[in-house]
Amino acid sequence: MTHKHLFILTAPYSGSTLLVSLLGTSPRVSILPTPQHEGMKLPGLREQFWSEPGSRHYPLPWTYLEQLYRKHWDLSRPVLVEKGQYLRNAWSIEDAFPEARFMLMQRDPYAWCESVRRRRKPEVAERTLAETAAKWAEQAAWLMHDVRTLKHALHFTYEDLCDRTAELLDRMKAFMPELDGIDPTGSFQAHSTLGRKSNAITNTNAAAIARLSPEDIAAISGVLAGHPDILDFFGYTLR
């Protein structure tokens, strides 16, 4: 069987686990059997390739990694999916798999900043919301770069996924006809404000933004005001 590779490129806390879980409802799609469906969470890979901070931004040995992934993908299905925080690594993925398809997803910056703050691990130094907003802008700039340079890329937002699901599925099918049989009507497990239990596709932005104070909003907006091109590209506005 001839397989096609589909890579999901997002920043963390942007809905990628939900997206991959949705793709996995297709009988033609194989996703990886880790809690977040991410190949670098497979046994041994994180320790081997992400042993140093920032190593996910290095060029990775993708043709070798594929050999390891193929032990876990269901090779009876034609579409093989991997997802992760590879915004700076997309060029090396495309070098290894010239015909690969990429889906790139962005999330509302205010909801994203709140999610990062709320889900910070105790051992990780806390950023200010202004610093977190600057990180959103940095990652969004890389996402824009990937959208503009990759040969086969479809970009959309978390809000498209949750609020305009049927329309997005039509776009996905036009982008990659092999993606048929996707069922958005079930429940999906993803870590969010709804908890870790399975839920229907739900936009959690409003709940996240409600946790931000007026001072929090002002801190985030103060940074985003310097990036009107990024906001416009993804269809977001200042609050």
C-alpha positions in Angstrom: 0.0 0.0 0.0 1.2 3.5 -0.8 0.9 5.7 2.3 0.6 9.5 2.6 2.0 11.4 5.5 0.0 14.1 7.2 1.8 16.3 9.8 -0.1 18.6 12.2 1.8 21.7 13.1 0.6 23.8 16.1 1.8 25.5 19.2 1.0 23.6 22.4 -2.4 24.2 23.9 -4.0 25.0 20.6 -6.3 22.0 20.1 -4.0 19.6 18.2 -5.1 16.6 20.3 -8.7 17.3 19.5 -7.9 17.7 15.8 -5.9 14.5 15.6 -8.6 12.6 17.5 -11.2 13.8 15.0 -9.0 12.7 12.1 -8.6 9.4 13.7 -12.3 8.7 13.3 -11.7 8.1 9.6 -11.2 4.4 8.7 -8.5 5.6 6.3 -6.4 7.4 8.9 -3.9 6.0 11.4 -3.0 8.1 14.5 -0.3 7.1 17.0 -1.4 5.4 20.2 0.0 7.9 22.8 -2.2 10.0 25.0 -1.7 13.1 22.8 -1.2 11.0 19.6 2.3 12.4 19.3 5.2 10.3 18.0 7.8 11.9 20.2 5.8 10.6 23.2 6.5 7.0 22.1 8.7 5.0 24.5 12.3 6.1 24.2 11.9 8.8 21.6 11.5 11.8 24.0 14.7 10.8 26.0 16.7 10.2 22.8 15.8 13.3 20.8 14.5 15.9 23.2 17.0 15.4 26.0 18.1 19.1 25.8 15.8 22.2 26.0 14.9 23.5 22.6 16.1 20.3 20.8 12.7 20.0 19.0 13.9 23.0 16.9 16.9 21.1 15.7 16.7 19.2 12.4 15.5 15.7 13.3 16.3 12.4 11.5 12.8 12.0 10.1 13.5 9.1 7.8 14.8 7.2 10.8 11.9 8.3 13.0 9.5 7.0 10.4 10.9 3.5 10.8 10.1 3.7 14.5 6.7 5.2 13.9 5.7 2.5 11.4 5.9 0.0 14.3 3.0 1.9 15.9 0.9 3.2 12.9 -1.8 0.9 11.5 -0.3 0.3 8.1 -3.5 -1.1 6.7 -4.7 2.6 6.6 -3.3 4.9 3.8 -2.9 8.1 5.8 -0.3 8.2 8.5 -0.6 11.2 11.0 2.0 12.7 13.2 1.6 15.9 15.2 3.8 18.0 17.4 5.4 21.4 18.0 7.5 21.4 14.8 6.9 24.9 13.6 10.6 25.5 13.1 11.2 22.1 11.8 8.8 21.9 8.9 11.4 22.4 6.2 13.3 19.3 7.4 10.1 17.3 7.4 9.3 18.4 3.8 12.9 17.5 2.8 12.4 13.9 4.1 8.8 13.6 2.8 8.5 15.9 -0.3 4.8 14.9 -0.9 3.7 15.2 2.7 0.7 17.2 3.6 0.6 19.7 6.5 -2.3 21.1 8.5 -1.4 24.2 10.5 -3.7 25.5 13.2 -3.7 28.7 15.3 -5.7 29.6 18.4 -7.0 32.9 19.8 -4.1 34.6 21.6 -6.0 35.6 24.7 -7.4 32.1 25.3 -4.0 30.7 24.5 -2.2 32.9 27.0 -4.6 31.9 29.7 -4.2 28.2 28.9 -0.4 28.5 29.1 -0.6 30.2 32.5 -3.2 27.8 33.9 -1.4 24.7 32.8 2.2 25.7 33.7 4.1 22.9 35.4 5.4 23.7 38.8 9.0 23.1 37.8 8.8 25.6 34.9 9.6 29.2 35.6 6.5 31.4 35.4 6.3 33.9 32.6 4.4 37.2 32.7 1.4 37.4 30.5 3.3 39.9 28.3 6.1 37.4 27.9 3.5 34.7 27.1 1.9 37.0 24.5 5.3 37.6 22.9 5.7 33.8 22.7 2.3 33.5 20.9 3.5 36.1 18.4 6.8 34.3 17.8 5.1 31.0 17.2 2.4 32.6 15.0 5.2 34.2 12.9 6.7 30.7 12.3 3.3 29.4 11.5 2.8 32.2 8.9 6.2 31.3 7.5 5.3 27.6 7.2 2.0 28.4 5.5 3.7 30.5 2.9 6.6 28.2 2.2 5.4 24.6 2.4 4.2 23.0 -0.9 1.1 21.3 0.5 -0.3 23.2 3.5 -3.8 23.9 4.8 -4.2 26.4 7.6 -7.1 27.2 9.8 -7.9 28.1 13.4 -9.0 26.3 16.5 -12.2 28.4 16.2 -12.8 26.9 12.7 -12.4 23.4 14.1 -14.9 24.0 16.9 -17.4 26.4 15.5 -17.4 25.7 11.8 -16.6 22.0 11.9 -18.6 20.9 8.8 -17.1 23.7 6.7 -13.6 22.8 7.8 -14.2 19.1 7.0 -15.2 20.1 3.5 -11.9 22.0 3.2 -9.9 19.1 4.5 -11.5 16.7 2.0 -10.7 19.1 -0.9 -7.2 19.4 0.4 -6.7 15.7 0.9 -9.4 13.5 -0.7 -8.2 10.4 1.3 -9.7 12.0 4.4 -13.2 10.6 4.1 -15.4 9.0 6.7 -14.5 11.5 9.5 -17.2 11.5 12.2 -17.4 14.8 14.2 -20.5 13.7 16.2 -18.8 11.6 18.9 -16.9 12.5 22.1 -13.1 13.3 22.2 -10.7 13.3 25.0 -8.4 16.3 25.2 -7.0 18.2 28.2 -8.9 21.5 28.5 -11.1 23.5 30.8 -13.6 20.7 30.4 -11.2 18.3 32.2 -9.7 15.1 30.8 -13.0 13.3 30.2 -14.4 12.8 26.7 -16.6 15.7 25.4 -18.2 16.7 22.2 -16.3 19.2 20.1 -16.4 22.4 22.2 -14.8 25.8 21.9 -13.3 26.5 25.3 -12.0 30.0 24.5 -14.8 31.9 26.3 -14.2 30.0 29.5 -10.4 30.7 29.3 -10.8 34.4 28.5 -13.3 34.8 31.3 -10.4 34.0 33.7 -8.4 37.0 32.5 -8.7 40.2 34.4 -8.9 43.6 32.7 -5.2 44.0 33.6 -4.4 40.7 32.0 -6.2 41.7 28.8 -4.3 45.0 28.8 -0.9 43.2 29.2 -1.6 40.8 26.3 -3.0 43.6 24.1 0.0 45.7 24.7 2.2 43.1 23.1 -0.2 42.1 20.3 -0.6 45.8 19.3 2.9 45.5 17.9 1.9 42.7 15.5 -1.1 43.8 13.5 0.1 41.8 10.5 0.0 38.5 12.4 -3.4 39.3 13.9 -4.8 40.1 10.5 -3.3 37.0 8.9 -5.2 34.7 11.3 -8.3 36.9 11.6 -7.9 38.0 15.2 -8.4 41.5 16.7 -7.2 43.3 19.8 -9.4 43.2 22.9 
